[in-house]
Amino acid sequence: MTSLNTNDAVQQVVSIRKVENGYAWVSSVDDSVCSSCSSKSSCSSTNLLKPLLEATLKNEGLRVANTLEAAVGDQVVIELGAKSLLKITMLTYLLPLLGLIVFAWIGQTLFGQSGFGETPGIISGLSGLFVGLYLVKRRLSASRFQRDIEPVMVETASSQSNDWRVIRHKPS
């Protein structure tokens, strides 16, 4: 398993779907390289950003600042820093889990002795999970937070492979 440090970045080759107002809407290039790999289910480079990118692409695509002035149909490499990836991961996984645990504990503490067994803790825990998911959705849609986690275009992709890759940046 590949580990990331804060100076690393994850890159992906994408295709420009549309361009407007200084932004490009991109979609991932055919991942035939990954689909033929026998270890794709356990590959850390495939599992890092693919769910985020695929979820975004189901709508109209992923919005990226068009710093390379790419045109529709061009292929470019986008990059997301390890710090941004860590923010997304921590928020997406830990906030709902924390909500589940805290609300379950509160529900069990307040209502556990009322003769209903563990039911209050379970119901409260599920409520906390949904509250956590709601807070994640609100946080990810906040424009200030989106700027912090937005991928950037780094180069045109004339000869790049289509798979995810982790780039090691040397600390300065």
C-alpha positions as MATLAB code, in Angstrom:
seq = 'MTSLNTNDAVQQVVSIRKVENGYAWVSSVDDSVCSSCSSKSSCSSTNLLKPLLEATLKNEGLRVANTLEAAVGDQVVIELGAKSLLKITMLTYLLPLLGLIVFAWIGQTLFGQSGFGETPGIISGLSGLFVGLYLVKRRLSASRFQRDIEPVMVETASSQSNDWRVIRHKPS';
ca = [
       0.000    0.000    0.000;
       1.275    3.435   -0.940;
       1.456    5.975    1.837;
       1.206    9.700    1.222;
       3.055   12.463    2.963;
       1.908   16.084    2.913;
       4.185   17.015   -0.011;
       2.752   14.344   -2.329;
       0.032   14.732   -4.916;
      -2.281   12.415   -6.818;
      -2.685   12.933  -10.553;
      -5.207   11.738  -13.141;
      -5.533   12.202  -16.893;
      -8.897   13.734  -17.802;
     -10.635   14.959  -20.939;
     -12.120   18.442  -21.296;
     -15.915   18.219  -21.790;
     -16.738   21.929  -21.877;
     -15.069   25.275  -21.215;
     -16.752   28.389  -19.808;
     -15.793   31.449  -17.757;
     -12.185   30.368  -17.187;
     -13.147   26.890  -15.973;
     -13.092   23.519  -17.683;
     -15.497   20.689  -16.961;
     -13.561   17.438  -17.177;
     -14.314   13.723  -17.208;
     -11.968   10.846  -16.651;
     -10.344    9.215  -19.621;
     -11.154    5.539  -20.303;
      -9.497    3.568  -17.535;
      -8.741    0.490  -19.608;
      -5.314    0.296  -17.990;
      -6.896   -0.165  -14.553;
      -9.664   -2.489  -15.724;
      -7.160   -5.041  -17.020;
      -5.077   -5.049  -13.831;
      -5.463   -8.038  -11.517;
      -4.893   -5.988   -8.343;
      -7.223   -3.069   -9.123;
      -9.467   -3.750   -6.129;
      -6.618   -3.288   -3.671;
      -4.691   -0.610   -5.551;
      -4.269    2.519   -3.471;
      -3.808    4.738   -6.501;
      -7.149    3.585   -7.942;
      -8.991    3.867   -4.639;
      -7.721    7.310   -3.614;
      -9.660    9.724   -5.802;
     -11.736    7.593   -8.129;
     -14.915    7.589   -5.966;
     -14.806   11.371   -5.653;
     -14.201   11.903   -9.362;
     -16.814    9.367  -10.480;
     -19.470   10.809   -8.159;
     -18.827   14.282   -9.528;
     -18.765   13.112  -13.141;
     -22.260   11.594  -12.945;
     -23.620   15.137  -13.040;
     -21.880   17.418  -15.519;
     -18.240   16.761  -14.682;
     -15.570   18.021  -12.359;
     -14.901   21.771  -12.498;
     -11.240   22.759  -12.714;
      -9.706   26.186  -13.308;
      -8.558   26.192  -16.939;
      -5.020   27.401  -16.269;
      -3.668   25.735  -19.423;
      -6.333   27.305  -21.684;
      -7.298   23.823  -22.865;
     -10.043   23.351  -25.441;
     -12.908   20.849  -25.547;
     -11.545   17.380  -26.309;
      -8.023   18.070  -24.991;
      -6.568   15.725  -22.424;
      -4.867   17.230  -19.399;
      -3.418   16.029  -16.120;
      -5.151   17.254  -12.968;
      -3.498   17.090   -9.574;
      -4.827   17.050   -6.033;
      -2.432   17.576   -3.164;
      -2.167   15.086   -0.326;
      -3.330   17.712    2.190;
      -6.545   18.228    0.224;
      -7.041   14.494   -0.116;
      -6.542   14.095    3.623;
      -9.095   16.863    4.354;
     -11.686   15.175    2.154;
     -11.018   11.742    3.638;
     -11.094   12.897    7.249;
     -14.279   14.873    6.735;
     -16.080   12.191    4.737;
     -15.246    9.260    7.001;
     -14.675   10.657   10.473;
     -17.512   13.148   10.873;
     -20.340   10.624   10.279;
     -18.525    8.023   12.408;
     -18.057   10.520   15.222;
     -21.740   11.489   14.980;
     -22.731    7.824   15.201;
     -20.584    7.145   18.267;
     -21.402   10.343   20.182;
     -25.138   10.213   19.524;
     -25.270    6.489   20.376;
     -23.471    7.158   23.659;
     -25.787   10.076   24.493;
     -28.898    8.069   23.604;
     -27.782    5.069   25.623;
     -26.747    7.235   28.587;
     -29.968    9.250   28.695;
     -32.498    6.575   27.763;
     -30.725    3.245   28.224;
     -32.107    2.655   31.708;
     -35.709    3.186   30.597;
     -36.343   -0.483   29.872;
     -35.942   -0.333   26.100;
     -32.539   -2.079   26.077;
     -30.169   -0.871   23.384;
     -32.861    0.549   21.099;
     -32.382    4.192   22.203;
     -28.647    3.941   21.567;
     -29.188    2.421   18.119;
     -31.786    5.003   17.087;
     -29.681    7.871   18.450;
     -26.571    6.476   16.749;
     -28.295    6.286   13.373;
     -29.548    9.841   13.895;
     -25.980   10.940   14.598;
     -24.771    9.173   11.452;
     -27.309   11.052    9.328;
     -26.502   14.356   11.034;
     -22.809   13.702   10.278;
     -23.567   12.941    6.621;
     -25.642   16.109    6.357;
     -22.801   18.178    7.840;
     -20.342   16.605    5.383;
     -22.607   17.529    2.476;
     -22.930   21.123    3.706;
     -19.195   21.443    4.287;
     -18.234   20.007    0.902;
     -20.637   22.371   -0.854;
     -19.283   25.475    0.919;
     -17.412   27.573   -1.649;
     -14.514   28.392    0.694;
     -13.898   24.716    1.366;
     -14.258   23.812   -2.318;
     -11.389   26.145   -3.206;
      -9.180   24.318   -0.699;
      -9.866   20.903   -2.216;
     -10.154   21.759   -5.908;
      -7.777   19.896   -8.241;
      -5.530   21.937  -10.546;
      -4.412   21.403  -14.134;
      -0.687   20.759  -14.287;
       0.117   19.729  -17.870;
      -1.278   18.539  -21.147;
      -1.522   14.778  -21.403;
      -0.044   13.958  -24.769;
       1.729   10.787  -23.667;
       0.491   10.230  -20.120;
      -1.025    6.916  -19.061;
      -4.642    6.963  -17.863;
      -4.089    5.523  -14.399;
      -3.877    7.366  -11.110;
      -0.398    8.078   -9.927;
       1.160    9.368   -6.760;
       3.799   12.034   -7.306;
       6.529   12.385   -4.692;
       7.571   15.979   -4.196;
      10.821   16.559   -2.376;
      10.462   18.875    0.618;
      12.052   22.249    0.005;
];
